[in-house]
Amino acid sequence: AYWGWVAAGAKRAIAQRQLELARDRQDQVDLAVSEGELAEINSIDNRRLIVEREANRIRAERALQQAAILLSLYW
């Protein structure tokens, strides 16, 4: 149960970092689109990716909470 909790925490941290990277990238993509370097579809696709990564982060958070509850049964 302990190692499941540790793994869930690591997965949540990874999901959070991926979300942050996608949000940072959105600023760069928007700038490139406004300067004509990229097509608008790139901005739309990255926004879709942000939403997907937000959902992954929420799933990882729930998994961490479930692992914490399971671990608490042993305490």
Secondary structure, DSSP 8 states (H G I E B T S, - for coil): -HHHHHHHHHHHHHHHHHHHHHHHHHHHHHHHHHTTSS-HHHHHHHHHHHHHHHHHHHHHHHHHHHHHHHHHTT-
